[in-house]
């Protein structure tokens, strides 16, 4: 029930959304140290017209009110992105860069062990040139906790 929602230890889920105009799909696995703090591992793929990207991140999540049915949370972390350009006539190289992110989201307890998630992240891709990229990410998904 909802009491188990507030005292969960593990969470696994899927999500999809928008990564700066590209379609994003991914999965997540989280572990709760306390009712308020968790660590999450995310793996996602963004599919675009000019490039595809794989993202991997590790995040710390703070949920101030875990007992609420509609429970907001804050997230920050870092990871890596591998960008594969879609070039047909010119040979290009794949790029791997470091990322940092911060964001906020909402978990909604649905029933039994399931919850709905909505999340916004502001990502900064730390490139090896002087101009870092800022990417907005919006996702929706479902999770199960145990």
VODREN-338147 format. One line per 3 residues: number of its first residue (from 1); their letters; for each residue x, y, z of N, C-alpha, C. Coordinates in nm, 4 decimals, always signed. Layout:
N
NUM = a = X/Y/Z/X/Y/Z/X/Y/Z | ... $
# end
This chain:
146
1 = xxx = +0.0804/-0.1190/+0.0000/+0.0000/+0.0000/+0.0000/+0.0846/+0.1252/+0.0000 | +0.0194/+0.2356/+0.0316/+0.0890/+0.3642/+0.0279/+0.1963/+0.3743/+0.1360 | +0.1808/+0.3020/+0.2470/+0.2846/+0.3010/+0.3495/+0.4122/+0.2354/+0.2953 $
4 = xxx = +0.3986/+0.1297/+0.2159/+0.5146/+0.0667/+0.1519/+0.5799/+0.1607/+0.0511 | +0.4988/+0.2460/-0.0135/+0.5506/+0.3470/-0.1064/+0.6471/+0.4403/-0.0340 | +0.6138/+0.4807/+0.0872/+0.6995/+0.5715/+0.1639/+0.8240/+0.5019/+0.2182 $
7 = xxx = +0.8214/+0.3701/+0.2333/+0.9333/+0.2964/+0.2922/+1.0012/+0.2007/+0.1937 | +0.9940/+0.2279/+0.0660/+1.0527/+0.1381/-0.0340/+1.2056/+0.1453/-0.0302 | +1.2712/+0.0401/-0.0817/+1.4177/+0.0361/-0.0877/+1.4690/+0.0385/-0.2316 $
10 = xxx = +1.4011/-0.0304/-0.3227/+1.4439/-0.0394/-0.4624/+1.3339/+0.0108/-0.5552 | +1.3758/+0.0648/-0.6677/+1.2825/+0.1118/-0.7699/+1.3433/+0.0816/-0.9066 | +1.2638/+0.0307/-0.9987/+1.3069/+0.0058/-1.1364/+1.1976/+0.0561/-1.2292 $
13 = xxx = +1.2377/+0.1170/-1.3397/+1.1365/+0.1717/-1.4274/+1.1843/+0.1985/-1.5683 | +1.0912/+0.2419/-1.6503/+1.1164/+0.2815/-1.7883/+1.0619/+0.4216/-1.8082 | +1.1210/+0.4914/-1.9050/+1.0768/+0.6280/-1.9315/+1.0952/+0.6598/-2.0788 $
16 = xxx = +1.0232/+0.7605/-2.1245/+1.0431/+0.8119/-2.2593/+1.0072/+0.9585/-2.2596 | +1.0637/+1.0310/-2.3576/+1.0372/+1.1733/-2.3612/+1.1141/+1.2448/-2.4688 | +1.1504/+1.3702/-2.4378/+1.2136/+1.4597/-2.5328/+1.3513/+1.5001/-2.4818 $
19 = xxx = +1.4527/+1.4880/-2.5684/+1.5893/+1.5290/-2.5377/+1.6282/+1.6332/-2.6410 | +1.5931/+1.7585/-2.6137/+1.6198/+1.8714/-2.7039/+1.5713/+1.8431/-2.8462 | +1.4446/+1.7972/-2.8572/+1.3843/+1.7713/-2.9876/+1.4024/+1.6304/-3.0394 $
22 = xxx = +1.4803/+1.5482/-2.9723/+1.5008/+1.4089/-3.0111/+1.4178/+1.3176/-2.9213 | +1.3745/+1.2041/-2.9749/+1.2984/+1.1074/-2.8964/+1.3925/+1.0315/-2.8044 | +1.3558/+1.0235/-2.6763/+1.4398/+0.9554/-2.5783/+1.3635/+0.8395/-2.5163 $
25 = xxx = +1.4316/+0.7251/-2.5013/+1.3785/+0.6100/-2.4285/+1.4872/+0.5630/-2.3326 | +1.4450/+0.5094/-2.2183/+1.5465/+0.4660/-2.1225/+1.4906/+0.3865/-2.0072 | +1.5814/+0.3488/-1.9196/+1.5464/+0.2740/-1.8004/+1.6229/+0.3267/-1.6807 $
28 = xxx = +1.5765/+0.2901/-1.5618/+1.6408/+0.3372/-1.4395/+1.6338/+0.2308/-1.3318 | +1.7296/+0.2378/-1.2415/+1.7333/+0.1526/-1.1241/+1.7765/+0.2407/-1.0076 | +1.6991/+0.2390/-0.8991/+1.7293/+0.3237/-0.7851/+1.7320/+0.2474/-0.6543 $
31 = xxx = +1.8153/+0.2950/-0.5617/+1.8228/+0.2386/-0.4270/+1.8044/+0.3520/-0.3268 | +1.7158/+0.3318/-0.2285/+1.6858/+0.4327/-0.1262/+1.7678/+0.4058/-0.0006 | +1.8556/+0.4999/+0.0341/+1.9324/+0.4905/+0.1582/+1.8438/+0.5216/+0.2782 $
34 = xxx = +1.7613/+0.6236/+0.2611/+1.6641/+0.6649/+0.3618/+1.5322/+0.6890/+0.2888 | +1.4295/+0.7324/+0.3612/+1.3027/+0.7661/+0.2959/+1.3198/+0.8840/+0.2007 | +1.4165/+0.9719/+0.2288/+1.4311/+1.0948/+0.1519/+1.5421/+1.0914/+0.0465 $
37 = xxx = +1.6438/+1.0079/+0.0643/+1.7586/+1.0085/-0.0260/+1.7753/+0.8759/-0.0988 | +1.8009/+0.8863/-0.2290/+1.8260/+0.7663/-0.3091/+1.9343/+0.7956/-0.4117 | +1.9870/+0.6880/-0.4675/+2.0825/+0.6971/-0.5770/+2.0200/+0.6242/-0.6950 $
40 = xxx = +2.0331/+0.6827/-0.8152/+1.9716/+0.6237/-0.9346/+2.0734/+0.6084/-1.0460 | +2.0651/+0.4974/-1.1135/+2.1438/+0.4711/-1.2326/+2.0475/+0.4761/-1.3507 | +2.0777/+0.5604/-1.4494/+1.9933/+0.5763/-1.5678/+2.0712/+0.5395/-1.6928 $
43 = xxx = +2.0061/+0.4724/-1.7859/+2.0611/+0.4441/-1.9187/+1.9531/+0.4817/-2.0192 | +1.9885/+0.5678/-2.1153/+1.8908/+0.6175/-2.2115/+1.9519/+0.6252/-2.3506 | +1.8642/+0.6294/-2.4489/+1.9068/+0.6520/-2.5862/+1.8186/+0.7600/-2.6462 $
46 = xxx = +1.8827/+0.8589/-2.7097/+1.8128/+0.9671/-2.7782/+1.8309/+0.9458/-2.9277 | +1.7197/+0.9359/-2.9983/+1.7214/+0.9084/-3.1417/+1.6842/+1.0351/-3.2177 | +1.7772/+1.0849/-3.2996/+1.7539/+1.2091/-3.3708/+1.7744/+1.1960/-3.5198 $
49 = xxx = +1.7483/+1.3036/-3.5928/+1.7637/+1.3054/-3.7384/+1.9108/+1.3109/-3.7798 | +1.9934/+1.3803/-3.7007/+2.1329/+1.4002/-3.7378/+2.2307/+1.3177/-3.6547 | +2.1862/+1.2675/-3.5389/+2.2738/+1.1854/-3.4552/+2.1902/+1.1054/-3.3562 $
52 = xxx = +2.2488/+0.9972/-3.3093/+2.1913/+0.9190/-3.2002/+2.2867/+0.9292/-3.0827 | +2.2325/+0.9231/-2.9621/+2.3160/+0.9383/-2.8428/+2.2758/+0.8361/-2.7383 | +2.3757/+0.7808/-2.6704/+2.3521/+0.6972/-2.5533/+2.3987/+0.7755/-2.4317 $
55 = xxx = +2.3129/+0.7793/-2.3293/+2.3437/+0.8519/-2.2060/+2.3435/+0.7552/-2.0889 | +2.4414/+0.7710/-2.0021/+2.4510/+0.6937/-1.8783/+2.4771/+0.7923/-1.7666 | +2.3985/+0.7833/-1.6589/+2.4168/+0.8788/-1.5507/+2.3929/+0.8150/-1.4148 $
58 = xxx = +2.4529/+0.8754/-1.3154/+2.4351/+0.8386/-1.1757/+2.3890/+0.9645/-1.1040 | +2.2809/+0.9540/-1.0280/+2.2190/+1.0715/-0.9670/+2.1875/+1.0497/-0.8197 | +2.1903/+1.1578/-0.7456/+2.1392/+1.1615/-0.6081/+2.0025/+1.2279/-0.6148 $
61 = xxx = +1.9036/+1.1654/-0.5536/+1.7666/+1.2163/-0.5549/+1.7217/+1.2465/-0.4128 | +1.6645/+1.3656/-0.3931/+1.6101/+1.4031/-0.2624/+1.4592/+1.4210/-0.2765 | +1.3849/+1.3457/-0.1963/+1.2387/+1.3502/-0.1967/+1.1946/+1.4008/-0.0591 $
64 = xxx = +1.1602/+1.5302/-0.0465/+1.1296/+1.5871/+0.0853/+1.0088/+1.5261/+0.1559 | +0.9069/+1.4861/+0.0810/+0.7834/+1.4343/+0.1410/+0.7503/+1.2967/+0.0834 | +0.8203/+1.1916/+0.1221/+0.8001/+1.0599/+0.0611/+0.6635/+0.9975/+0.0920 $
67 = xxx = +0.5956/+1.0424/+0.1952/+0.4665/+0.9850/+0.2325/+0.3504/+1.0415/+0.1490 | +0.3721/+1.1501/+0.0756/+0.2660/+1.2083/-0.0051/+0.2392/+1.1234/-0.1291 | +0.1129/+1.1136/-0.1677/+0.0752/+1.0409/-0.2895/+0.1362/+1.1089/-0.4132 $
70 = xxx = +0.1333/+1.2426/-0.4180/+0.1994/+1.3225/-0.5215/+0.3245/+1.3801/-0.4572 | +0.4396/+1.3183/-0.4833/+0.5613/+1.3499/-0.4098/+0.6686/+1.4091/-0.5016 | +0.6998/+1.5392/-0.4860/+0.8044/+1.6003/-0.5686/+0.9431/+1.5546/-0.5237 $
73 = xxx = +1.0396/+1.5646/-0.6152/+1.1779/+1.5317/-0.5820/+1.2736/+1.6191/-0.6627 | +1.3955/+1.6277/-0.6117/+1.5021/+1.7039/-0.6756/+1.6153/+1.6071/-0.7098 | +1.6833/+1.6324/-0.8196/+1.7841/+1.5390/-0.8678/+1.9078/+1.6143/-0.9160 $
76 = xxx = +2.0261/+1.5571/-0.8895/+2.1502/+1.6110/-0.9449/+2.2508/+1.4976/-0.9599 | +2.3379/+1.5102/-1.0596/+2.4347/+1.4039/-1.0823/+2.5196/+1.4284/-1.2048 | +2.5782/+1.3226/-1.2539/+2.6661/+1.3318/-1.3693/+2.6732/+1.1992/-1.4409 $
79 = xxx = +2.7431/+1.2011/-1.5541/+2.7552/+1.0790/-1.6313/+2.8317/+1.1009/-1.7592 | +2.7951/+1.0252/-1.8608/+2.8621/+1.0323/-1.9898/+2.7591/+1.0209/-2.1016 | +2.7935/+1.0789/-2.2163/+2.7106/+1.0693/-2.3359/+2.7998/+1.0306/-2.4527 $
82 = xxx = +2.7525/+0.9355/-2.5318/+2.8225/+0.8946/-2.6540/+2.7355/+0.9378/-2.7711 | +2.7889/+1.0264/-2.8543/+2.7152/+1.0811/-2.9676/+2.7657/+1.0158/-3.0957 | +2.6727/+0.9612/-3.1744/+2.7056/+0.8966/-3.3014/+2.6388/+0.9750/-3.4143 $
85 = xxx = +2.7161/+1.0602/-3.4863/+2.6578/+1.1402/-3.5953/+2.6085/+1.0523/-3.7096 | +2.5034/+1.0990/-3.7773/+2.4462/+1.0295/-3.8935/+2.4994/+1.0973/-4.0197 | +2.6214/+1.0662/-4.0597/+2.6799/+1.1257/-4.1796/+2.6813/+1.0225/-4.2911 $
88 = xxx = +2.6355/+1.0623/-4.4095/+2.6283/+0.9696/-4.5222/+2.7455/+0.9876/-4.6191 | +2.7944/+1.1109/-4.6340/+2.8969/+1.1373/-4.7345/+3.0331/+1.1713/-4.6759 | +3.0354/+1.2158/-4.5528/+3.1599/+1.2543/-4.4878/+3.1811/+1.1628/-4.3685 $
91 = xxx = +3.3026/+1.1145/-4.3518/+3.3310/+1.0270/-4.2389/+3.3439/+1.1115/-4.1113 | +3.2680/+1.0753/-4.0107/+3.2723/+1.1456/-3.8829/+3.3134/+1.0479/-3.7748 | +3.3522/+1.1013/-3.6613/+3.3902/+1.0138/-3.5508/+3.2878/+1.0262/-3.4385 $
94 = xxx = +3.2697/+0.9159/-3.3667/+3.1832/+0.9179/-3.2490/+3.2511/+1.0001/-3.1413 | +3.1713/+1.0644/-3.0572/+3.2227/+1.1465/-2.9482/+3.1690/+1.0962/-2.8169 | +3.2533/+1.0935/-2.7156/+3.2103/+1.0628/-2.5807/+3.2497/+1.1799/-2.4916 $
97 = xxx = +3.1524/+1.2372/-2.4222/+3.1754/+1.3528/-2.3357/+3.1147/+1.3282/-2.1981 | +3.1633/+1.4004/-2.1009/+3.1092/+1.3965/-1.9652/+2.9864/+1.4870/-1.9575 | +2.8942/+1.4557/-1.8659/+2.7749/+1.5375/-1.8464/+2.7529/+1.5635/-1.6976 $
100 = xxx = +2.6855/+1.6727/-1.6679/+2.6331/+1.7001/-1.5342/+2.4879/+1.7427/-1.5525 | +2.4056/+1.7187/-1.4512/+2.2645/+1.7548/-1.4639/+2.2045/+1.7899/-1.3277 | +2.0973/+1.8648/-1.3351/+2.0142/+1.8965/-1.2189/+1.8708/+1.9032/-1.2697 $
103 = xxx = +1.7765/+1.8724/-1.1820/+1.6381/+1.8761/-1.2262/+1.5408/+1.8535/-1.1136 | +1.4151/+1.8373/-1.1520/+1.3091/+1.8099/-1.0561/+1.2060/+1.7205/-1.1211 | +1.1309/+1.6537/-1.0354/+1.0316/+1.5611/-1.0864/+0.9181/+1.5400/-0.9884 $
106 = xxx = +0.8260/+1.4534/-1.0285/+0.7104/+1.4203/-0.9460/+0.6862/+1.2699/-0.9572 | +0.6763/+1.2046/-0.8409/+0.6352/+1.0645/-0.8350/+0.4908/+1.0618/-0.7885 | +0.4090/+0.9818/-0.8536/+0.2684/+0.9683/-0.8167/+0.2416/+0.8213/-0.7881 $
109 = xxx = +0.2042/+0.7916/-0.6651/+0.1691/+0.6549/-0.6280/+0.0392/+0.6186/-0.6982 | +0.0401/+0.5078/-0.7752/-0.0776/+0.4676/-0.8514/-0.1536/+0.3583/-0.7772 | -0.0922/+0.2426/-0.7624/-0.1548/+0.1313/-0.6932/-0.0506/+0.0240/-0.6656 $
112 = xxx = -0.0746/-0.0546/-0.5634/+0.0129/-0.1651/-0.5255/+0.1582/-0.1212/-0.5252 | +0.2399/-0.1681/-0.6200/+0.3810/-0.1353/-0.6222/+0.4189/-0.0448/-0.7398 | +0.3231/+0.0251/-0.7962/+0.3493/+0.1033/-0.9166/+0.3347/+0.2526/-0.8923 $
115 = xxx = +0.4171/+0.3277/-0.9627/+0.4080/+0.4735/-0.9570/+0.4363/+0.5315/-1.0948 | +0.3836/+0.6485/-1.1163/+0.4033/+0.7264/-1.2366/+0.5105/+0.8301/-1.2052 | +0.5984/+0.8607/-1.3014/+0.7041/+0.9605/-1.2821/+0.7041/+1.0595/-1.3967 $
118 = xxx = +0.7228/+1.1847/-1.3642/+0.7467/+1.2895/-1.4625/+0.8705/+1.3653/-1.4185 | +0.9591/+1.3980/-1.5128/+1.0868/+1.4568/-1.4728/+1.1366/+1.5568/-1.5759 | +1.1999/+1.6635/-1.5261/+1.2710/+1.7615/-1.6086/+1.4167/+1.7641/-1.5637 $
121 = xxx = +1.5084/+1.7603/-1.6590/+1.6518/+1.7721/-1.6292/+1.7141/+1.8760/-1.7201 | +1.8018/+1.9540/-1.6623/+1.8866/+2.0444/-1.7380/+2.0247/+1.9795/-1.7433 | +2.0657/+1.9373/-1.8614/+2.1936/+1.8695/-1.8807/+2.2961/+1.9662/-1.9388 $
124 = xxx = +2.4196/+1.9554/-1.8934/+2.5306/+2.0281/-1.9535/+2.6302/+1.9236/-2.0011 | +2.6581/+1.9255/-2.1313/+2.7562/+1.8345/-2.1894/+2.8896/+1.9080/-2.1922 | +2.9875/+1.8538/-2.1217/+3.1187/+1.9158/-2.1088/+3.2063/+1.8704/-2.2262 $
127 = xxx = +3.2111/+1.9528/-2.3302/+3.2859/+1.9179/-2.4511/+3.4323/+1.9555/-2.4371 | +3.5150/+1.9054/-2.5294/+3.6574/+1.9389/-2.5253/+3.6891/+2.0699/-2.5978 | +3.5878/+2.1369/-2.6494/+3.6049/+2.2712/-2.7044/+3.5553/+2.3710/-2.6005 $
130 = xxx = +3.5680/+2.4994/-2.6272/+3.5346/+2.6017/-2.5285/+3.3851/+2.6212/-2.5066 | +3.3013/+2.5578/-2.5869/+3.1571/+2.5818/-2.5805/+3.0845/+2.4560/-2.5333 | +3.0421/+2.4530/-2.4073/+2.9644/+2.3404/-2.3553/+2.8218/+2.3488/-2.4071 $
133 = xxx = +2.7557/+2.2346/-2.4185/+2.6183/+2.2289/-2.4684/+2.5207/+2.2171/-2.3525 | +2.4132/+2.2939/-2.3571/+2.3062/+2.2843/-2.2578/+2.1854/+2.2208/-2.3247 | +2.1389/+2.1080/-2.2682/+2.0301/+2.0297/-2.3266/+1.9197/+2.0122/-2.2233 $
136 = xxx = +1.7953/+2.0381/-2.2639/+1.6808/+2.0138/-2.1771/+1.6223/+1.8767/-2.2062 | +1.5829/+1.8084/-2.0996/+1.5275/+1.6728/-2.1095/+1.3966/+1.6670/-2.0309 | +1.2906/+1.6188/-2.0965/+1.1598/+1.5997/-2.0339/+1.1218/+1.4541/-2.0514 $
139 = xxx = +1.0881/+1.3834/-1.9435/+1.0503/+1.2428/-1.9567/+0.9283/+1.2100/-1.8705 | +0.8560/+1.1075/-1.9141/+0.7458/+1.0480/-1.8409/+0.7700/+0.8979/-1.8349 | +0.7279/+0.8330/-1.7269/+0.7494/+0.6898/-1.7197/+0.6756/+0.6236/-1.6045 $
142 = xxx = +0.6928/+0.4930/-1.5955/+0.6355/+0.4122/-1.4892/+0.7469/+0.3397/-1.4169 | +0.7288/+0.3220/-1.2869/+0.8244/+0.2492/-1.2049/+0.7529/+0.1512/-1.1161 | +0.8266/+0.0491/-1.0765/+0.7791/-0.0449/-0.9759/+0.8775/-0.0379/-0.8603 $
145 = xx = +0.8266/-0.0468/-0.7377/+0.9164/-0.0440/-0.6227/+0.9027/-0.1752/-0.5462 | +1.0091/-0.2097/-0.4775/+1.0114/-0.3337/-0.4007/+1.1107/-0.3212/-0.2884 $
# end
